[in-house]
Each structure stands twice: as C-alpha cells, then as structure tokens.
Amino acid sequence: MPSLKHLVGVGLGTLALLAGGAATAPSASAGVVTKTCGVSVGGVTNSTKLCLERLSYGYRVSYKNETGQALHLSFGLRCGTSIYYDDGSFMSYPGWTSSYIFNIGIKPWCQGLLYDWDQEMWFGTNKI
C-alpha cells in the first residue's frame, strides 16, 4: 500500500491500520448527513466524482471515472485514527462507477479515500 504521506486534505495524526470486521449499528438518525460527494483538497471541494455514503452497517466509497482514460485505483476509509483499505487495487475505465463497501459499523466520523496509483496520490471526501 502506498505511503500515507501523499494523503491530500487529510491530517495524518496517529494512524492505525485495522482490518474491517462485520458489525451492526443503528441507522443514522434524522438530520445526520449520510452522503457526501467531492474531493476535499485544503478544505475546498472540487469534484463530485468521489462519494462516501453512510449505510446502516458501514460505509460505501464510490468513484465515477469521467477522465476519458483508464485509471489504476484503490479505495480506503479513514475513521478517526483508523484507516481501512479495500481488498486490492482495480482498473477504472471511462464512464464506469466503481464502489467498495466497508462493513465496519457506524463510527463517529469517516472520510472516503481514493488512491491513484499513476499519480501516486491520495484524495479524500469530506467527513461524515
């Protein structure tokens, strides 16, 4: 997995790499943001291609490839000081929407992550 020193728009702090496990949690209550789309770079949201959605049992990170080229990518999820990764990198082709579900239960806050292997750079959504 690439170094987190390339993480864009995300404070590194103390990170712990944990494996995602099955857990159950209550659904989000009324008034709680359950989906955010956009890439946060320095607090500025500049794209709607990367999304994070809170589910009743965890989180879905999705990406729509509108670049016109094939991309080599990986998904991640940051929740507090824990980082969760997908099961491996994947190719995303023009027009495709790819997603990964992290079945980890509901956390106080999470941020969707996307690693571009060609640019060697992390991108992150806003926190929910």
Helices and strands as residue ranges (DSSP letters): G 4-6, E 16-17, E 35-37, E 40-41, E 44-45, E 50-54, E 59-64, E 71-79, E 82-85, E 90-92, E 97-102, E 111-116, E 121-127
